[in-house]
């Protein structure tokens, strides 16, 4: 963080920041944000109420460690390597809405050996529980608790901004993206976790999903260069089914009876169907 202090700006007054005694970031107007004992920065004055809790992030981390998102990580990593092949400077990647950090860590592991001058990976999420889990598990990235509407980073800082299955703030993404930088957004397709939807919601409208509006919204803010489709199936045992149920927000709208029906399964094959949107700022 000390080496990269110029990357930050105060989320309150937007002024530059300096690291003070390796303990705090302080802006020129004396707004101060301390580095926690676990090594992350918290840019929020108060923690928002959210259903994204410790249990959810632990479950997601377990699923990632068991390869649930491995084909997605491989595809994103390949794209980043292609895009950054000619860059001479250190590559800077921001994962906006990083959760517990597993996806960013997996991508870093695959991309870093192929960069000319190394890779700086930064994860930001509004959930303190997610960032706490990330900082405990992956010490090779910078982790920040912050609101995407007021990101604590200066203009044009990142070569890549990742946004995977989470809310976006495109005006902030445009501001933080370096010249010729790339936004990589992952959105669910209609068959994403379809087996889970069928158990949770039966034949009700919540069983169906369309991302048409999401794609249009992205294309309104960025030059949409490419759309990559990722589809695969994952075999889960009873224990991993439990982690999947705890990981997905789909469970929030399901009845206890339908949740239990899923948890009682000894095995299941789950469909993962996603689209990767690749965009750049308009010329």
C-alpha positions in Angstrom: 0.0 0.0 0.0 2.9 2.4 0.8 4.5 1.8 -2.6 1.1 2.4 -4.3 -0.2 5.3 -2.2 -0.5 7.5 -5.3 -3.2 5.1 -6.6 -5.6 6.2 -3.8 -7.8 9.3 -3.5 -10.0 10.3 -0.5 -13.6 9.0 -1.0 -14.8 12.0 1.0 -13.1 15.0 -0.6 -11.4 13.3 -3.5 -7.9 14.6 -2.6 -4.6 12.7 -2.9 -3.6 10.5 0.0 -0.3 9.5 1.7 0.6 6.5 3.8 1.5 7.6 7.4 3.9 5.3 9.3 2.5 2.3 7.4 -0.6 2.5 9.6 -3.0 4.9 7.9 -3.8 6.6 4.7 -4.4 10.4 5.2 -5.5 12.9 2.6 -4.4 16.5 2.3 -7.6 17.5 4.1 -6.7 15.1 7.0 -9.4 12.5 6.4 -7.8 9.4 7.9 -8.3 5.7 7.1 -6.5 3.1 9.2 -5.0 -0.2 8.0 -6.6 -2.9 10.0 -4.6 -5.5 12.0 -5.6 -8.0 9.2 -4.0 -5.8 6.6 -7.0 -4.3 4.7 -8.3 -0.7 4.4 -11.8 0.3 5.5 -13.1 3.4 3.7 -16.6 3.2 5.2 -17.6 5.1 8.3 -20.3 2.5 9.1 -21.0 -1.0 7.9 -24.2 -1.3 5.7 -26.8 -3.9 6.5 -26.5 -6.8 4.1 -27.3 -10.5 3.8 -23.8 -11.1 2.5 -22.4 -12.5 5.7 -19.4 -14.5 7.0 -21.3 -17.8 6.3 -21.9 -16.9 2.7 -18.3 -15.9 2.0 -17.0 -19.1 3.7 -19.2 -21.2 1.5 -18.2 -19.3 -1.7 -14.5 -19.7 -0.8 -15.0 -23.4 -0.3 -16.8 -23.7 -3.7 -14.0 -21.8 -5.4 -11.3 -23.9 -3.8 -13.2 -27.0 -5.1 -13.1 -25.7 -8.7 -16.7 -24.5 -9.1 -15.6 -21.4 -11.0 -12.3 -22.8 -12.5 -13.4 -22.7 -16.2 -14.5 -19.1 -15.7 -11.2 -18.1 -14.0 -9.3 -19.8 -16.9 -11.3 -17.9 -19.5 -10.9 -14.5 -17.9 -7.2 -15.1 -17.3 -6.6 -16.0 -20.9 -8.3 -12.8 -22.0 -6.2 -10.7 -19.7 -3.0 -12.3 -20.9 -4.1 -11.6 -24.5 -4.9 -8.0 -23.8 -1.8 -7.3 -21.7 0.8 -9.1 -23.9 2.4 -5.9 -25.2 2.3 -3.9 -22.0 5.7 -3.0 -20.5 4.6 -1.6 -17.2 3.1 -3.4 -14.2 -0.4 -4.6 -14.9 -3.0 -3.2 -12.5 -6.3 -5.1 -11.9 -9.2 -4.0 -9.8 -11.9 -6.5 -8.8 -15.0 -4.4 -8.1 -17.3 -6.4 -5.9 -14.6 -9.0 -5.1 -16.4 -10.7 -2.2 -14.0 -13.0 -0.3 -11.3 -12.6 -3.1 -11.1 -16.2 -4.4 -11.8 -15.3 -8.1 -9.2 -12.4 -8.1 -6.7 -14.7 -6.4 -7.2 -17.4 -9.0 -6.8 -15.0 -11.8 -3.7 -13.4 -10.3 -2.1 -16.9 -10.0 -2.6 -17.6 -13.7 -1.8 -14.1 -15.1 1.1 -12.9 -12.9 3.8 -15.3 -14.3 3.1 -14.0 -17.8 3.5 -10.3 -17.2 6.7 -8.4 -18.0 6.9 -6.3 -14.8 4.5 -8.0 -12.4 0.9 -7.5 -11.5 -0.9 -5.4 -8.8 -4.2 -6.8 -7.8 -6.7 -4.8 -5.8 -10.1 -6.0 -4.5 -12.9 -3.8 -3.2 -16.2 -4.7 -1.7 -18.8 -3.1 0.5 -18.9 -6.1 2.8 -16.4 -6.0 5.6 -16.9 -9.8 6.1 -15.9 -10.5 2.5 -12.8 -8.3 2.7 -11.8 -9.7 6.1 -11.9 -13.2 4.6 -10.0 -12.1 1.5 -7.2 -10.5 3.6 -6.9 -13.6 5.7 -6.6 -16.0 2.8 -4.7 -14.0 0.1 -2.0 -11.6 1.3 -0.6 -10.9 -2.2 -3.4 -8.3 -3.0 -4.6 -5.0 -1.6 -8.1 -5.4 -0.1 -10.5 -2.5 0.6 -13.9 -2.1 2.2 -15.5 0.7 0.2 -18.7 1.8 -1.7 -18.5 1.4 -5.5 -20.3 4.7 -5.8 -17.3 6.4 -4.1 -14.3 4.3 -4.9 -11.1 5.4 -3.1 -8.9 5.3 -6.2 -7.6 8.1 -8.4 -8.5 8.5 -12.1 -7.2 6.1 -14.8 -5.5 3.7 -12.3 -6.4 0.3 -13.7 -5.7 -1.6 -16.8 -8.5 -4.1 -16.1 -11.6 -3.7 -14.0 -13.3 -7.0 -13.2 -17.0 -7.2 -12.1 -18.3 -10.7 -11.6 -21.9 -11.5 -10.7 -22.2 -8.3 -8.7 -23.5 -4.8 -9.0 -21.6 -2.2 -11.0 -21.0 1.6 -11.0 -20.1 2.4 -14.6 -19.4 6.0 -14.1 -16.7 5.1 -11.5 -15.4 2.3 -13.8 -15.0 4.8 -16.6 -13.2 7.2 -14.3 -10.8 4.6 -12.9 -10.0 2.9 -16.2 -6.6 3.7 -17.7 -6.3 4.7 -21.4 -7.0 1.6 -23.5 -8.0 -0.2 -20.3 -10.6 -3.0 -20.3 -13.7 -3.7 -18.3 -14.6 -7.4 -17.9 -18.1 -8.0 -16.5 -19.5 -11.5 -15.9 -23.3 -11.9 -15.9 -25.4 -15.0 -15.5 -27.2 -16.6 -18.5 -30.7 -18.1 -18.3 -29.5 -21.6 -17.4 -27.1 -20.4 -14.6 -27.8 -22.7 -11.6 -31.0 -23.8 -13.3 -31.2 -27.0 -11.2 -31.2 -24.8 -8.0 -33.8 -22.5 -9.4 -36.1 -25.5 -10.2 -35.9 -26.8 -6.7 -36.2 -23.3 -5.0 -38.9 -21.8 -7.2 -40.7 -24.6 -9.1 -42.7 -23.2 -12.0 -43.0 -19.7 -10.7 -41.7 -16.7 -12.6 -38.6 -16.5 -10.4 -37.4 -19.7 -12.0 -36.7 -17.7 -15.2 -33.9 -15.2 -15.8 -32.9 -12.8 -18.6 -29.8 -10.7 -18.9 -31.0 -8.7 -21.9 -31.3 -5.5 -20.0 -27.9 -5.9 -18.3 -26.1 -6.3 -21.7 -27.8 -3.2 -23.0 -26.9 -1.2 -20.0 -23.3 -2.2 -20.3 -23.3 -1.3 -24.0 -24.7 2.1 -23.2 -21.6 2.9 -21.1 -18.8 1.0 -22.9 -17.7 0.1 -26.3 -18.8 -3.6 -26.2 -16.0 -5.4 -28.0 -16.8 -9.0 -27.3 -19.1 -11.4 -25.5 -17.7 -14.8 -24.5 -20.1 -17.6 -23.5 -19.0 -20.0 -20.8 -21.1 -23.1 -20.0 -20.2 -26.3 -18.1 -21.6 -28.6 -15.5 -20.2 -29.4 -12.1 -20.9 -32.6 -10.1 -21.4 -31.9 -6.4 -21.6 -34.2 -3.4 -23.9 -33.6 -0.4 -21.4 -31.4 1.4 -20.8 -29.1 -1.6 -24.5 -28.8 -2.3 -24.8 -27.4 1.2 -22.1 -24.8 0.4 -23.7 -23.9 -2.8 -27.1 -23.3 -1.1 -25.3 -21.0 1.5 -23.3 -19.3 -1.3 -26.1 -18.2 -3.6 -28.5 -15.3 -3.0 -31.1 -17.5 -4.8 -31.7 -19.2 -1.4 -32.9 -15.9 0.1 -36.3 -16.2 -1.6 -36.8 -19.9 -1.1 -39.0 -21.5 1.5 -37.5 -23.6 4.3 -39.1 -26.7 2.8 -37.5 -26.1 -0.6 -34.1 -25.3 0.9 -34.2 -28.5 2.9 -35.2 -30.4 -0.3 -31.9 -29.2 -1.9 -29.9 -29.9 1.2 -31.1 -33.4 1.4 -29.8 -34.3 -2.0 -26.8 -36.8 -1.9 -25.5 -35.5 -5.3 -26.3 -33.1 -8.1 -25.0 -31.9 -11.4 -25.2 -28.1 -11.5 -25.2 -26.0 -14.7 -22.9 -22.9 -14.8 -23.8 -20.7 -17.7 -22.2 -17.2 -17.9 -21.5 -14.5 -20.4 -18.3 -12.4 -20.2 -18.7 -8.9 -21.5 -15.5 -7.2 -22.8 -15.6 -3.4 -23.0 -13.5 -0.3 -23.3 -14.2 3.4 -22.9 -15.7 5.1 -25.9 -13.1 6.9 -28.0 
